[in-house]
């Protein structure tokens, strides 16, 4: 996680991808996003950078994982 935090701080952009599990993103991705944010003083890892989000394995009209990642990235 420390390496992930370091990489997120020096990145110019990020792409987040998650399968939709039980109508949302996976717990591991949510924990990683929360941990990075809390460990660098509540500064979002995407603040001032470009963020791309995508999901896999959702229903034909389901964008729950994408919406969750979009909200977390704001």
Number of C-alpha atoms within 10 A of each C-alpha: 9 10 8 11 17 13 13 16 17 9 12 13 15 16 10 15 17 20 17 19 14 10 14 20 20 15 11 10 15 15 11 14 20 15 15 21 17 13 11 13 8 11 12 19 26 20 13 10 12 12 17 13 16 15 19 13 11 17 10 6 6 14 16 18 25 23 16 15 23 15 9 15 19 11
